[in-house]
């Protein structure tokens, strides 16, 4: 596996690639089985799989959340190597944002709802970094998790709106044995909140309505940002202590 930190080195490598298709899995690191399921999907479909690890500062609306976001590049490299990844790219913010974030992608409707209503600027940051990474990597297929359902929808819509030559592949949410959606932020849950956390998935799945799910969660000690039904999905974000959890299920 090639481990690159320089965008210029990646561009040199990319410019001589002949073998296709190229698969790309963008991540913020602190990798777990959810991320590895995206890698697996790419390995099944693509001749080469590249993963990026970049904790994108522009998508954090909360400085504290950014500063304590988990990072473990040693473990990430080990897991990606074992998973058969060809290239991992660890760019830094000076390379990704050499314009100082003067240029950004803004969506003006759906990005203001759900998570966007509670995290101002979050999806501008997400869409901008994904646009930059897709232009840099130029993959045939790019893999995103349904766990971040609103993000997946917005990225699909952006790729379509800008005629970007990439196929977006949606991958199912990977869960812990008790149903909790895997997430890098789960590391922040203390023992008590970890035991409670699976109630989020259970409430979404088992409640008759979004309002009922919201009430159940509040009764169980969650500080609920939203629970909403949208087309055939029920989506929610709720906090346990200072950890914000999101999840969604098909209804
Ligand atoms: P992140 O590192 O949290 O930015 O996530 C990188 C990618 O992995 C995104 O496309 C996420 O939707 C996806 N992902 C994160 N957690 C899971 C999960 N539990 N199951 C499936 N995909 C996931």
Boltz pocket constraint, residues with backbone or C-beta under 6 A from the ligand:
constraints:
  - pocket:
      binder: B
      contacts: [[A, 26], [A, 27], [A, 28], [A, 29], [A, 33], [A, 34], [A, 35], [A, 37], [A, 38], [A, 143], [A, 144], [A, 145], [A, 146], [A, 147], [A, 148], [A, 171], [A, 172], [A, 173], [A, 174], [A, 175], [A, 181], [A, 182], [A, 183], [A, 184]]
      max_distance: 6.0
